[in-house]
Amino acid sequence: MEGKAAINDRLNLTLAYSYWDAEIREDGTGGNVGNRPSRVPRHLASAWLDYTIPGDGWRGDLTIGGGVRYIGQTYGDDANTVSLASYTLVDAAVSYKVTEDVTLAVNATNLFDHKYLATSYYGTEFYGDRRKVVGTLKYSW
């Protein structure tokens, strides 16, 4: 589920939560029946808050935002023998409306460069993305 609220004309909040009670009901050998499918977290949650400083004629809107993402514990295999811990990541963004048609933005994911295991596949564990900062220039017509 997701909820959005305009706290005032400049401040916006988005909250989201997912719960998945997934279970393997049948498989070829029956050995994994009742287990949770691999790479499927039971809980996912996120929160995002952004604040817009409105432009005043010669300068455009400036929006600053930040949020957190929670990914719950998962298993790396259908036998549920390889457990991957839950993790929480922090993201941030800044955008500036240069003109009515042009927006400049910088987005950062995993802002604090948290080291985490994102997935596992047949005994090999894979780390999630490190801090990533991406700049974009968007033109709309």
Beta strands, then each sheet from edge to edge (+ up, - down):
strand 1: 2-6
strand 2: 11-19
strand 3: 43-53
strand 4: 62-71
strand 5: 74-75
strand 6: 83-84
strand 7: 87-97
strand 8: 102-109
strand 9: 117-121
strand 10: 124-127
strand 11: 132-139
sheet 1: 1+ 2- 3+ 4- 7+ 8- 11+
sheet 2: 5+ 6-
sheet 3: 9+ 10-
end
